[in-house]
Amino acid sequence: MLVLAGIVTYAGFAKHVPFTHGFRVKAVFVNANNVRPNSPVRIAGVNIGKVKKVQAYKGGDGNMSLVTMEIDKAGLPIHKDATLKVRPRIFLEGNEFVDLSPGTPAAPTIEDGDTIRRRRPLRRSSSTRS
């Protein structure tokens, strides 16, 4: 009985419902070395999700990464012409974040689990190159 009360209390106060996930989207980046799981995904500086997984992209030359992100409802809809950039966080935050531009309203929307496709893989922003 005590375990059941603990589960109900957790479910009542937690922001995340166990055994579910939000809207997931993937993107291929060149040089996403400093993007880590739990790095923020932002639209216009507002956190709208988190990076869930970063893995090597099998279709590339070994320098590309496939980044899986979980987007909150506040970040939807995302359109097929959306763009993403890896940007540095401020000094005290560390690492980098994914800057998402959701695309134009006239473009079709992507579905849960889709990969944002580009003719060429997404690169880091020119302002972040050394």
Salt bridges, closest charged atoms under 4 A:
GLU70 OE1 - ARG24 NH2 3.01
GLU93 OE2 - ARG42 NH2 3.12
GLU93 OE1 - ARG89 NE 3.70
GLU96 OE2 - ARG124 NH2 2.78
ASP99 OD2 - ARG87 NE 3.12
